[in-house]
Amino acid sequence: LLDGLAKRDADWVEDRLAPMPMRPYEERPDLAAFFALDRPTVYVRCQRGDPAASADLARAQGWIVHEIDGGHLPMIARVAPTAELLDDFARQPATRYARDDRR
């Protein structure tokens, strides 16, 4: 989780960590209601933290996939690229991010 962060940033994150319940790891979430919303969705895969298979699942849903070179906390370690990606997503017409099967 803290891989690739400057010591100052890693210390800041570590001070804010809280225990994670086990249930999300033990049960597969039912995302049918989320997928049914058909909202513009962009998926960000951190190349040094998230499995490539997660991006494949996102692509299978027709989502636009972006990859950021970094670990699991790009909003801390890769501020500029993360902010640019989110800003671009927010400024574009929703049709640009429509699911591929609806185009």
MOPAC internal coordinates of N, CA, C and O (Angstrom, degrees):
PM7 1SCF
backbone

  N    0.0000 0     0.00 0     0.00 0    0    0    0
  C    1.4541 1     0.00 0     0.00 0    1    0    0
  C    1.5244 1   111.24 1     0.00 0    2    1    0
  O    1.2310 1   120.18 1   139.34 1    3    2    1
  N    1.3074 1   117.26 1   -40.66 1    3    2    1
  C    1.4671 1   121.20 1  -176.14 1    5    3    2
  C    1.5194 1   112.55 1   -95.16 1    6    5    3
  O    1.2310 1   120.38 1  -178.73 1    7    6    5
  N    1.3305 1   116.88 1     1.27 1    7    6    5
  C    1.4577 1   121.69 1  -178.14 1    9    7    6
  C    1.5242 1   111.13 1   -58.79 1   10    9    7
  O    1.2310 1   120.95 1   -49.61 1   11   10    9
  N    1.3054 1   115.78 1   130.39 1   11   10    9
  C    1.4519 1   120.78 1   176.72 1   13   11   10
  C    1.5149 1   114.71 1    87.31 1   14   13   11
  O    1.2310 1   119.65 1   175.48 1   15   14   13
  N    1.3115 1   118.28 1    -4.52 1   15   14   13
  C    1.4663 1   120.61 1   178.84 1   17   15   14
  C    1.5234 1   110.26 1   -86.06 1   18   17   15
  O    1.2310 1   121.09 1   -34.96 1   19   18   17
  N    1.3111 1   115.53 1   145.04 1   19   18   17
  C    1.4639 1   119.87 1   171.88 1   21   19   18
  C    1.5249 1   107.93 1   -61.78 1   22   21   19
  O    1.2310 1   120.19 1   -29.41 1   23   22   21
  N    1.3289 1   117.24 1   150.59 1   23   22   21
  C    1.4648 1   120.69 1  -176.63 1   25   23   22
  C    1.5220 1   111.58 1   -54.10 1   26   25   23
  O    1.2310 1   120.04 1   137.59 1   27   26   25
  N    1.3103 1   117.54 1   -42.41 1   27   26   25
  C    1.4697 1   121.63 1   179.66 1   29   27   26
  C    1.5294 1   110.63 1   -58.90 1   30   29   27
  O    1.2310 1   120.57 1   135.90 1   31   30   29
  N    1.3446 1   116.51 1   -44.10 1   31   30   29
  C    1.4665 1   120.64 1  -179.97 1   33   31   30
  C    1.5294 1   111.37 1   -70.84 1   34   33   31
  O    1.2310 1   120.53 1   139.94 1   35   34   33
  N    1.3394 1   116.59 1   -40.06 1   35   34   33
  C    1.4597 1   120.27 1   178.83 1   37   35   34
  C    1.5264 1   110.54 1   -62.40 1   38   37   35
  O    1.2310 1   120.39 1   138.51 1   39   38   37
  N    1.3314 1   116.87 1   -41.49 1   39   38   37
  C    1.4690 1   120.52 1   177.68 1   41   39   38
  C    1.5222 1   110.68 1   -62.73 1   42   41   39
  O    1.2310 1   120.18 1   138.64 1   43   42   41
  N    1.3307 1   117.27 1   -41.36 1   43   42   41
  C    1.4668 1   122.13 1  -179.67 1   45   43   42
  C    1.5331 1   110.04 1   -62.16 1   46   45   43
  O    1.2310 1   120.56 1   134.88 1   47   46   45
  N    1.3333 1   116.54 1   -45.12 1   47   46   45
  C    1.4689 1   120.65 1   179.27 1   49   47   46
  C    1.5229 1   110.14 1   -66.08 1   50   49   47
  O    1.2310 1   120.55 1   133.12 1   51   50   49
  N    1.3200 1   116.55 1   -46.88 1   51   50   49
  C    1.4576 1   120.66 1  -177.18 1   53   51   50
  C    1.5329 1   111.78 1   -58.02 1   54   53   51
  O    1.2310 1   120.30 1   143.43 1   55   54   53
  N    1.3193 1   117.03 1   -36.57 1   55   54   53
  C    1.4691 1   121.15 1   178.38 1   57   55   54
  C    1.5283 1   112.07 1   -65.37 1   58   57   55
  O    1.2310 1   119.89 1   161.64 1   59   58   57
  N    1.3230 1   117.81 1   -18.36 1   59   58   57
  C    1.4613 1   121.71 1  -175.32 1   61   59   58
  C    1.5296 1   113.82 1  -109.33 1   62   61   59
  O    1.2310 1   120.27 1   179.77 1   63   62   61
  N    1.3189 1   117.09 1    -0.23 1   63   62   61
  C    1.4616 1   120.24 1  -179.45 1   65   63   62
  C    1.5240 1   110.74 1   -67.95 1   66   65   63
  O    1.2310 1   121.40 1   -35.40 1   67   66   65
  N    1.3183 1   114.93 1   144.60 1   67   66   65
  C    1.4609 1   121.40 1   177.64 1   69   67   66
  C    1.5279 1   107.80 1  -131.03 1   70   69   67
  O    1.2310 1   119.80 1   -25.28 1   71   70   69
  N    1.3251 1   117.99 1   154.72 1   71   70   69
  C    1.4687 1   119.93 1   178.79 1   73   71   70
  C    1.5324 1   110.92 1   -59.58 1   74   73   71
  O    1.2310 1   121.28 1   -36.57 1   75   74   73
  N    1.3259 1   115.16 1   143.43 1   75   74   73
  C    1.4606 1   122.17 1   178.82 1   77   75   74
  C    1.5237 1   108.60 1  -103.54 1   78   77   75
  O    1.2310 1   119.88 1   -49.57 1   79   78   77
  N    1.3246 1   117.83 1   130.43 1   79   78   77
  C    1.4654 1   119.35 1   176.92 1   81   79   78
  C    1.5357 1   110.97 1   -62.70 1   82   81   79
  O    1.2310 1   120.11 1   -29.22 1   83   82   81
  N    1.2987 1   117.39 1   150.78 1   83   82   81
  C    1.4621 1   121.87 1  -179.14 1   85   83   82
  C    1.5253 1   113.12 1   -77.73 1   86   85   83
  O    1.2310 1   119.83 1   155.32 1   87   86   85
  N    1.3034 1   117.94 1   -24.68 1   87   86   85
  C    1.4671 1   120.47 1  -173.95 1   89   87   86
  C    1.5341 1   113.88 1   -53.03 1   90   89   87
  O    1.2310 1   118.89 1   137.08 1   91   90   89
  N    1.3386 1   119.72 1   -42.92 1   91   90   89
  C    1.4726 1   117.94 1   178.66 1   93   91   90
  C    1.5272 1   113.61 1   -60.29 1   94   93   91
  O    1.2310 1   120.34 1   154.28 1   95   94   93
  N    1.3245 1   116.96 1   -25.72 1   95   94   93
  C    1.4588 1   120.48 1   178.28 1   97   95   94
  C    1.5248 1   112.07 1   -83.65 1   98   97   95
  O    1.2310 1   120.34 1   157.30 1   99   98   97
  N    1.3043 1   116.96 1   -22.70 1   99   98   97
  C    1.4589 1   121.62 1  -174.85 1  101   99   98
  C    1.5295 1   114.03 1   -94.34 1  102  101   99
  O    1.2310 1   120.23 1   155.60 1  103  102  101
  N    1.3265 1   117.16 1   -24.40 1  103  102  101
  C    1.4634 1   120.66 1  -177.54 1  105  103  102
  C    1.5260 1   110.01 1  -123.80 1  106  105  103
  O    1.2310 1   121.50 1   -44.63 1  107  106  105
  N    1.2986 1   114.74 1   135.37 1  107  106  105
  C    1.4634 1   119.50 1   177.17 1  109  107  106
  C    1.5334 1   108.45 1   -74.11 1  110  109  107
  O    1.2310 1   119.90 1   -50.58 1  111  110  109
  N    1.3251 1   117.79 1   129.42 1  111  110  109
  C    1.4651 1   118.98 1  -178.73 1  113  111  110
  C    1.5297 1   111.66 1   -71.92 1  114  113  111
  O    1.2310 1   120.59 1   -32.13 1  115  114  113
  N    1.3028 1   116.47 1   147.87 1  115  114  113
  C    1.4564 1   122.17 1   175.28 1  117  115  114
  C    1.5242 1   107.04 1   -92.33 1  118  117  115
  O    1.2310 1   120.73 1   -74.01 1  119  118  117
  N    1.3133 1   116.21 1   105.99 1  119  118  117
  C    1.4632 1   121.74 1  -175.97 1  121  119  118
  C    1.5231 1   112.95 1  -100.93 1  122  121  119
  O    1.2310 1   119.76 1  -169.34 1  123  122  121
  N    1.3125 1   118.06 1    10.66 1  123  122  121
  C    1.4610 1   121.49 1  -177.10 1  125  123  122
  C    1.5241 1   111.72 1   -56.87 1  126  125  123
  O    1.2310 1   119.87 1   136.24 1  127  126  125
  N    1.3182 1   117.85 1   -43.76 1  127  126  125
  C    1.4712 1   120.56 1  -179.86 1  129  127  126
  C    1.5252 1   110.93 1   -64.66 1  130  129  127
  O    1.2310 1   120.38 1   142.61 1  131  130  129
  N    1.3282 1   116.87 1   -37.39 1  131  130  129
  C    1.4614 1   120.34 1   178.02 1  133  131  130
  C    1.5286 1   110.45 1   -65.13 1  134  133  131
  O    1.2310 1   120.57 1   132.20 1  135  134  133
  N    1.3375 1   116.52 1   -47.80 1  135  134  133
  C    1.4606 1   120.24 1  -179.65 1  137  135  134
  C    1.5268 1   111.48 1   -63.63 1  138  137  135
  O    1.2310 1   120.04 1   147.34 1  139  138  137
  N    1.3110 1   117.53 1   -32.66 1  139  138  137
  C    1.4598 1   121.86 1  -179.48 1  141  139  138
  C    1.5256 1   112.32 1   -67.77 1  142  141  139
  O    1.2310 1   119.73 1   159.65 1  143  142  141
  N    1.3188 1   118.11 1   -20.35 1  143  142  141
  C    1.4704 1   120.58 1   179.24 1  145  143  142
  C    1.5215 1   112.13 1   -64.64 1  146  145  143
  O    1.2310 1   120.66 1   152.58 1  147  146  145
  N    1.3381 1   116.34 1   -27.42 1  147  146  145
  C    1.4589 1   122.15 1   178.78 1  149  147  146
  C    1.5295 1   111.77 1    51.54 1  150  149  147
  O    1.2310 1   120.79 1  -133.40 1  151  150  149
  N    1.3062 1   116.09 1    46.60 1  151  150  149
  C    1.4627 1   122.25 1   178.41 1  153  151  150
  C    1.5229 1   109.64 1   -92.82 1  154  153  151
  O    1.2310 1   120.61 1   -25.21 1  155  154  153
  N    1.3107 1   116.43 1   154.79 1  155  154  153
  C    1.4721 1   117.85 1   174.77 1  157  155  154
  C    1.5242 1   109.33 1   -56.51 1  158  157  155
  O    1.2310 1   120.88 1   -49.82 1  159  158  157
  N    1.3121 1   115.92 1   130.18 1  159  158  157
  C    1.4598 1   120.40 1  -175.59 1  161  159  158
  C    1.5149 1   109.79 1  -137.05 1  162  161  159
  O    1.2310 1   121.32 1   -46.45 1  163  162  161
  N    1.2950 1   115.08 1   133.55 1  163  162  161
  C    1.4538 1   121.04 1   173.75 1  165  163  162
  C    1.5250 1   106.43 1  -123.10 1  166  165  163
  O    1.2310 1   120.84 1   -41.24 1  167  166  165
  N    1.3139 1   115.99 1   138.76 1  167  166  165
  C    1.4585 1   121.77 1  -179.07 1  169  167  166
  C    1.5212 1   108.47 1  -111.89 1  170  169  167
  O    1.2310 1   120.71 1   -49.37 1  171  170  169
  N    1.3053 1   116.24 1   130.63 1  171  170  169
  C    1.4582 1   121.43 1   178.71 1  173  171  170
  C    1.5247 1   108.07 1  -110.97 1  174  173  171
  O    1.2310 1   120.99 1   -61.53 1  175  174  173
  N    1.3148 1   115.71 1   118.47 1  175  174  173
  C    1.4656 1   120.78 1   177.26 1  177  175  174
  C    1.5172 1   108.61 1  -104.48 1  178  177  175
  O    1.2310 1   121.05 1   -54.18 1  179  178  177
  N    1.3041 1   115.60 1   125.82 1  179  178  177
  C    1.4594 1   121.79 1   175.19 1  181  179  178
  C    1.5177 1   107.19 1   -86.41 1  182  181  179
  O    1.2310 1   120.35 1   -63.21 1  183  182  181
  N    1.3206 1   116.94 1   116.79 1  183  182  181
  C    1.4563 1   121.52 1  -171.56 1  185  183  182
  C    1.5268 1   113.67 1   -63.68 1  186  185  183
  O    1.2310 1   119.79 1   156.23 1  187  186  185
  N    1.3173 1   118.01 1   -23.77 1  187  186  185
  C    1.4587 1   120.02 1  -179.71 1  189  187  186
  C    1.5365 1   110.71 1  -112.76 1  190  189  187
  O    1.2310 1   120.16 1  -137.36 1  191  190  189
  N    1.2924 1   117.29 1    42.64 1  191  190  189
  C    1.4493 1   118.27 1   179.78 1  193  191  190
  C    1.5169 1   113.48 1  -169.01 1  194  193  191
  O    1.2310 1   120.43 1   149.97 1  195  194  193
  N    1.3028 1   116.79 1   -30.03 1  195  194  193
  C    1.4604 1   120.26 1  -176.58 1  197  195  194
  C    1.5300 1   108.87 1  -108.79 1  198  197  195
  O    1.2310 1   120.07 1   -43.55 1  199  198  197
  N    1.3224 1   117.47 1   136.45 1  199  198  197
  C    1.4673 1   119.12 1   179.74 1  201  199  198
  C    1.5303 1   111.72 1   -64.37 1  202  201  199
  O    1.2310 1   120.79 1   -35.74 1  203  202  201
  N    1.3213 1   116.10 1   144.26 1  203  202  201
  C    1.4646 1   120.60 1   179.08 1  205  203  202
  C    1.5210 1   110.96 1   -59.50 1  206  205  203
  O    1.2310 1   120.36 1   149.97 1  207  206  205
  N    1.3307 1   116.93 1   -30.03 1  207  206  205
  C    1.4649 1   120.23 1  -179.33 1  209  207  206
  C    1.5204 1   111.66 1   -61.19 1  210  209  207
  O    1.2310 1   119.73 1   151.08 1  211  210  209
  N    1.3231 1   118.13 1   -28.92 1  211  210  209
  C    1.4626 1   119.76 1   179.09 1  213  211  210
  C    1.5268 1   110.76 1   -66.24 1  214  213  211
  O    1.2310 1   120.24 1   142.48 1  215  214  213
  N    1.3110 1   117.16 1   -37.52 1  215  214  213
  C    1.4634 1   120.57 1   176.52 1  217  215  214
  C    1.5164 1   110.73 1   -67.40 1  218  217  215
  O    1.2310 1   120.46 1   143.66 1  219  218  217
  N    1.3300 1   116.73 1   -36.34 1  219  218  217
  C    1.4703 1   120.64 1   177.29 1  221  219  218
  C    1.5289 1   110.60 1   -62.71 1  222  221  219
  O    1.2310 1   120.48 1   139.24 1  223  222  221
  N    1.3269 1   116.68 1   -40.76 1  223  222  221
  C    1.4706 1   120.14 1   177.48 1  225  223  222
  C    1.5248 1   110.65 1   -63.94 1  226  225  223
  O    1.2310 1   120.49 1   139.74 1  227  226  225
  N    1.3204 1   116.68 1   -40.26 1  227  226  225
  C    1.4659 1   120.33 1   178.58 1  229  227  226
  C    1.5249 1   110.47 1   -63.98 1  230  229  227
  O    1.2310 1   120.41 1   135.83 1  231  230  229
  N    1.3194 1   116.82 1   -44.17 1  231  230  229
  C    1.4691 1   120.34 1   177.96 1  233  231  230
  C    1.5293 1   110.83 1   -61.71 1  234  233  231
  O    1.2310 1   120.37 1   142.36 1  235  234  233
  N    1.3226 1   116.89 1   -37.64 1  235  234  233
  C    1.4655 1   120.78 1   178.80 1  237  235  234
  C    1.5257 1   111.53 1   -62.40 1  238  237  235
  O    1.2310 1   120.34 1   154.23 1  239  238  237
  N    1.3387 1   116.96 1   -25.77 1  239  238  237
  C    1.4596 1   121.33 1   176.36 1  241  239  238
  C    1.5280 1   111.50 1   -85.00 1  242  241  239
  O    1.2310 1   120.49 1   176.64 1  243  242  241
  N    1.3456 1   116.67 1    -3.36 1  243  242  241
  C    1.4485 1   120.38 1  -179.95 1  245  243  242
  C    1.5229 1   113.26 1    85.89 1  246  245  243
  O    1.2310 1   120.08 1  -165.56 1  247  246  245
  N    1.3176 1   117.45 1    14.44 1  247  246  245
  C    1.4600 1   120.78 1  -179.39 1  249  247  246
  C    1.5199 1   110.73 1   -81.19 1  250  249  247
  O    1.2310 1   121.11 1   -27.50 1  251  250  249
  N    1.3035 1   115.47 1   152.50 1  251  250  249
  C    1.4554 1   121.63 1   171.73 1  253  251  250
  C    1.5322 1   106.52 1   -77.44 1  254  253  251
  O    1.2310 1   120.19 1   -49.81 1  255  254  253
  N    1.3169 1   117.25 1   130.19 1  255  254  253
  C    1.4621 1   121.54 1  -178.68 1  257  255  254
  C    1.5194 1   109.12 1  -111.38 1  258  257  255
  O    1.2310 1   121.10 1   -51.64 1  259  258  257
  N    1.3162 1   115.50 1   128.36 1  259  258  257
  C    1.4593 1   122.72 1   173.43 1  261  259  258
  C    1.5174 1   107.66 1  -115.31 1  262  261  259
  O    1.2310 1   120.75 1   -35.35 1  263  262  261
  N    1.3150 1   116.18 1   144.65 1  263  262  261
  C    1.4532 1   120.27 1   177.36 1  265  263  262
  C    1.5182 1   108.88 1  -118.16 1  266  265  263
  O    1.2310 1   121.58 1   -41.79 1  267  266  265
  N    1.3223 1   114.59 1   138.21 1  267  266  265
  C    1.4600 1   121.50 1   177.42 1  269  267  266
  C    1.5179 1   107.23 1  -119.05 1  270  269  267
  O    1.2310 1   121.02 1   -48.91 1  271  270  269
  N    1.3316 1   115.65 1   131.09 1  271  270  269
  C    1.4507 1   120.61 1   177.81 1  273  271  270
  C    1.5217 1   108.65 1   -74.11 1  274  273  271
  O    1.2310 1   121.18 1   -76.31 1  275  274  273
  N    1.2979 1   115.36 1   103.69 1  275  274  273
  C    1.4598 1   119.53 1   179.84 1  277  275  274
  C    1.5052 1   110.56 1   165.90 1  278  277  275
  O    1.2310 1   121.40 1     1.42 1  279  278  277
  N    1.3127 1   114.93 1  -178.58 1  279  278  277
  C    1.4564 1   122.04 1  -179.17 1  281  279  278
  C    1.5169 1   112.09 1   -84.67 1  282  281  279
  O    1.2310 1   120.91 1    17.87 1  283  282  281
  N    1.3133 1   115.86 1  -162.13 1  283  282  281
  C    1.4595 1   123.26 1  -170.74 1  285  283  282
  C    1.5289 1   114.49 1   -73.89 1  286  285  283
  O    1.2310 1   119.47 1   172.28 1  287  286  285
  N    1.3053 1   118.63 1    -7.72 1  287  286  285
  C    1.4650 1   121.54 1  -178.30 1  289  287  286
  C    1.5336 1   111.14 1  -120.18 1  290  289  287
  O    1.2310 1   119.93 1  -115.81 1  291  290  289
  N    1.3323 1   117.73 1    64.19 1  291  290  289
  C    1.4647 1   119.10 1  -176.38 1  293  291  290
  C    1.5246 1   113.21 1   -64.58 1  294  293  291
  O    1.2310 1   120.48 1   154.80 1  295  294  293
  N    1.3303 1   116.69 1   -25.20 1  295  294  293
  C    1.4636 1   119.24 1  -179.66 1  297  295  294
  C    1.5226 1   112.02 1   -68.78 1  298  297  295
  O    1.2310 1   120.59 1   167.08 1  299  298  297
  N    1.3287 1   116.48 1   -12.92 1  299  298  297
  C    1.4627 1   121.04 1   177.03 1  301  299  298
  C    1.5277 1   110.79 1  -108.82 1  302  301  299
  O    1.2310 1   120.66 1   133.69 1  303  302  301
  N    1.3199 1   116.34 1   -46.31 1  303  302  301
  C    1.4625 1   120.68 1  -175.34 1  305  303  302
  C    1.5260 1   113.53 1   -83.23 1  306  305  303
  O    1.2310 1   120.14 1   150.90 1  307  306  305
  N    1.3162 1   117.33 1   -29.10 1  307  306  305
  C    1.4784 1   122.26 1  -176.38 1  309  307  306
  C    1.5176 1   109.15 1  -130.66 1  310  309  307
  O    1.2310 1   121.15 1  -117.89 1  311  310  309
  N    1.3077 1   115.40 1    62.11 1  311  310  309
  C    1.4625 1   121.69 1  -171.83 1  313  311  310
  C    1.5281 1   112.54 1   -58.53 1  314  313  311
  O    1.2310 1   119.90 1   127.24 1  315  314  313
  N    1.3088 1   117.80 1   -52.76 1  315  314  313
  C    1.4711 1   120.78 1  -174.19 1  317  315  314
  C    1.5335 1   112.31 1   -61.57 1  318  317  315
  O    1.2310 1   118.69 1   129.28 1  319  318  317
  N    1.3534 1   120.10 1   -50.72 1  319  318  317
  C    1.4613 1   118.24 1  -179.92 1  321  319  318
  C    1.5277 1   112.83 1   -63.73 1  322  321  319
  O    1.2310 1   120.54 1   144.20 1  323  322  321
  N    1.3243 1   116.57 1   -35.80 1  323  322  321
  C    1.4633 1   119.63 1   179.30 1  325  323  322
  C    1.5198 1   110.62 1   -67.13 1  326  325  323
  O    1.2310 1   120.22 1   134.58 1  327  326  325
  N    1.3189 1   117.19 1   -45.42 1  327  326  325
  C    1.4674 1   121.12 1   179.13 1  329  327  326
  C    1.5266 1   110.78 1   -63.33 1  330  329  327
  O    1.2310 1   120.36 1   139.34 1  331  330  329
  N    1.3218 1   116.93 1   -40.66 1  331  330  329
  C    1.4689 1   120.64 1   179.40 1  333  331  330
  C    1.5305 1   110.98 1   -63.09 1  334  333  331
  O    1.2310 1   120.62 1   136.17 1  335  334  333
  N    1.3213 1   116.42 1   -43.83 1  335  334  333
  C    1.4589 1   120.41 1   179.40 1  337  335  334
  C    1.5279 1   110.62 1   -61.97 1  338  337  335
  O    1.2310 1   119.87 1   132.82 1  339  338  337
  N    1.3227 1   117.86 1   -47.18 1  339  338  337
  C    1.4674 1   121.24 1  -179.50 1  341  339  338
  C    1.5295 1   111.48 1   -66.24 1  342  341  339
  O    1.2310 1   120.49 1   140.96 1  343  342  341
  N    1.3269 1   116.67 1   -39.04 1  343  342  341
  C    1.4577 1   120.05 1   178.41 1  345  343  342
  C    1.5280 1   110.50 1   -64.67 1  346  345  343
  O    1.2310 1   120.63 1   136.80 1  347  346  345
  N    1.3231 1   116.40 1   -43.20 1  347  346  345
  C    1.4638 1   120.58 1   178.54 1  349  347  346
  C    1.5291 1   110.38 1   -61.78 1  350  349  347
  O    1.2310 1   120.45 1   136.35 1  351  350  349
  N    1.3187 1   116.75 1   -43.65 1  351  350  349
  C    1.4618 1   121.05 1   178.99 1  353  351  350
  C    1.5267 1   110.99 1   -60.88 1  354  353  351
  O    1.2310 1   120.32 1   136.10 1  355  354  353
  N    1.3234 1   116.99 1   -43.90 1  355  354  353
  C    1.4615 1   121.19 1  -177.37 1  357  355  354
  C    1.5276 1   112.19 1   -69.20 1  358  357  355
  O    1.2310 1   119.85 1   149.90 1  359  358  357
  N    1.3140 1   117.88 1   -30.10 1  359  358  357
  C    1.4678 1   121.40 1  -175.82 1  361  359  358
  C    1.5231 1   114.47 1   -87.16 1  362  361  359
  O    1.2310 1   120.03 1   163.26 1  363  362  361
  N    1.3218 1   117.55 1   -16.74 1  363  362  361
  C    1.4590 1   120.39 1  -175.24 1  365  363  362
  C    1.5255 1   111.09 1   -84.60 1  366  365  363
  O    1.2310 1   120.85 1   -28.27 1  367  366  365
  N    1.3276 1   115.97 1   151.73 1  367  366  365
  C    1.4691 1   118.30 1   174.49 1  369  367  366
  C    1.5202 1   109.95 1   -61.69 1  370  369  367
  O    1.2310 1   120.72 1   -34.37 1  371  370  369
  N    1.2909 1   116.22 1   145.63 1  371  370  369
  C    1.4659 1   121.42 1  -177.77 1  373  371  370
  C    1.5197 1   111.73 1   -57.41 1  374  373  371
  O    1.2310 1   119.84 1   150.47 1  375  374  373
  N    1.3242 1   117.91 1   -29.53 1  375  374  373
  C    1.4624 1   119.85 1  -178.34 1  377  375  374
  C    1.5199 1   112.04 1   -63.29 1  378  377  375
  O    1.2310 1   120.18 1   153.40 1  379  378  377
  N    1.3366 1   117.26 1   -26.60 1  379  378  377
  C    1.4633 1   119.66 1   178.88 1  381  379  378
  C    1.5288 1   110.77 1   -64.47 1  382  381  379
  O    1.2310 1   120.79 1   149.16 1  383  382  381
  N    1.3153 1   116.09 1   -30.84 1  383  382  381
  C    1.4572 1   120.39 1  -177.71 1  385  383  382
  C    1.5192 1   112.60 1  -105.24 1  386  385  383
  O    1.2310 1   120.49 1  -164.22 1  387  386  385
  N    1.3137 1   116.67 1    15.78 1  387  386  385
  C    1.4714 1   119.44 1   178.04 1  389  387  386
  C    1.5168 1   109.46 1   -63.44 1  390  389  387
  O    1.2310 1   121.16 1   -27.96 1  391  390  389
  N    1.2935 1   115.39 1   152.04 1  391  390  389
  C    1.4614 1   119.16 1   179.03 1  393  391  390
  C    1.5116 1   109.38 1   -61.60 1  394  393  391
  O    1.2310 1   120.63 1   -38.34 1  395  394  393
  N    1.3200 1   116.40 1   141.66 1  395  394  393
  C    1.4674 1   122.32 1  -175.34 1  397  395  394
  C    1.5174 1   112.74 1   -56.79 1  398  397  395
  O    1.2310 1   119.65 1   145.83 1  399  398  397
  N    1.3274 1   118.27 1   -34.17 1  399  398  397
  C    1.4729 1   119.94 1  -177.34 1  401  399  398
  C    1.5157 1   112.06 1   -74.41 1  402  401  399
  O    1.2310 1   120.14 1   174.18 1  403  402  401
  N    1.3131 1   117.34 1    -5.82 1  403  402  401
  C    1.4817 1   120.92 1   179.99 1  405  403  402
  C    1.5269 1   111.75 1  -103.95 1  406  405  403
  O    1.2310 1   120.05 1   174.90 1  407  406  405
  N    1.3165 1   117.51 1    -5.10 1  407  406  405
  C    1.4733 1   120.46 1  -176.99 1  409  407  406
  C    1.5099 1   110.88 1   -78.98 1  410  409  407
  O    1.2310 1   120.10 1   180.00 1  411  410  409

